Amino acid sequence: MSRSRLFYGWWIVAALSITEPVSWGILYYAFSVFIEPTSAELGWSRNQLTAAFSLALIASGIAAVPFGRWLDRHGPRWLMTIGSAASALLIVAWSRVESYPVFVAIWLGLGVCMAATFYEPAFAAVTTWFWTYRSRALTLLTFGGGFASVIFIPLSAWLVHRQGWRDALVILAVLLAIITIPIHAGVLRRDPAAIGACPDGDCGSKAAVASGMRRSAMTLRDALRSRSFRWLSLAFGLVMFANVATTVLLIPLLIDRGESARFAASAAAAIGLLALPGRLIFTPLGDWLPPWAVPGTIFLTQAAGLIVLAATSSHTGIWCFVLLFGIGFGAITPARASLVAELYGVAAFGSISGVLALIVTFSRAAGPFGGSLIASATHGDRPLLIALALLSVGAAVSVYLATVAAARADGETERREATTPSHSG
């Protein structure tokens, strides 16, 4: 293959950088816009509507496990194509809903579609096509995905205002279908070998390919039985609990301190905005730093922000918290994908990542309620913030121990291979 041609993996990154913000924007972020008009017309409470959404997130985590196995065997092309088509049909069904049990069933289906179209299959594609330039590819992909809320929350609100919520959903379903289905079907391919290429487009780096093939031999069973995976699960479980508890409880926490609702909402929104530069800062560092360094630094930075918020009530302190917490907010997910690929290779990446995603899903679901329990038990926000900071520190320690355990396991494997008598010749 000519080196003058652009490696096809970059076309896959470009394609997913378009479809991911569309999928996330319509299936995830737009939901908040439809809560009030749906409740007003159908008489369902906010709790009923958000309960259906929470069930969808749980369904997404559960579906990630079998979908991960599919990705390892068949690649992302048809999973993401069918997931996009099913998503569009279910959104049209949502636009015509009259019964709450049907609404819940629709959202359970949409949760499964999330698992088929969100970051897990997209990351599986990127990690298969890129080894050396994986962090750069993940940076581009997740930076594009970061525009999902920026685009689709205001667009959805404008459509609801102009067309009503039911017709707005139909329009969003059409947008989802015409953008994502042809791109997923037409651009995605299973792996570089499908087009006669090598990872990163470089078949000349024999040492890198040999090292990557050895690491790719890790199976799901081996990974789940490893000490490193237990530490990794603990790390991302702890940090996602702290992360979600913080973002959900931040606005009421600031209001309880006497801040205006407008200021509290501005601080919360700024965290989301800082996710974009945070991805540009942290994710590319994975190409140069040890595997634990990027996620560990993110976790400690967020812990520092939580301690600042616990220590001061001034606006300066609050904005320092927003800066420290926000720059790591959007980089956690790509850091997780990069670390899984680094520790366990790409052969079973989808399966391993799917199991980890399920663990993270339950941790995220427990965050808001668990955070509220901690706040109630400690009678104040400062003990809560300190507790969440300690969880983040624990996550940083755990991710370091995960990489240490993986390195030791690799060393033991190499020693066994070196001492095994050769039967050749």
Protein Blocks (a to p, Z undefined) as FASTA:
>chain_A
ZZkbccfklmmmmmmmmmmmmmmmmmmmmmmmmmmmmmmmnopafklmmmmmmmmmmmmm
mmmmmmmmmmmmnojmlmmmmmmmmmmmmmmmmmmgcbfklmmmmmmmmmmmmmmmmmml
mmmmmmmmpmklmmmmmmmmmmmmmmmmmmmmmmmmmmmmmnojklmmmmmmmmmmmmmm
mmmmmmpcfblmlnopaehhiaklmmlmmmmmmmmmpcfklmmmpmklmmmmmmmmmmmm
mmmmmmmmmmmmmmmnopafklmmmmmmmmmmmmmmmmmmmmmmmmmmcfklmmmmmmmm
mmmmmmmmmmpccfklmmmmmmmmmmmmmmmmmmmmmmmmmmnojmlmmmmmmmmmmmmm
mmmmmmmmmmmmmmmmnopaklmmmmmmmmmmmmmmmmmmmmmmmmmmmmmmmmmmmmpc
cfeZZ
